[in-house]
Amino acid sequence: MHQQFLNARSAVLLALLAALAWLIILLNLLPPLAAHGKPHAHMAPIFTPH
């Protein structure tokens, strides 16, 4: 039973590490995709002084 608890805890830790890795990968992949999509086109008139 103790070994089963260790296996369950290691599985949860592995799932958390996998989710964290996916989050870091997505955060690294999204800014280049957003730059290619030109998201600042509609925000440009707000920051340009008239």
Helices and strands as residue ranges (DSSP letters): H 2-36, H 44-47
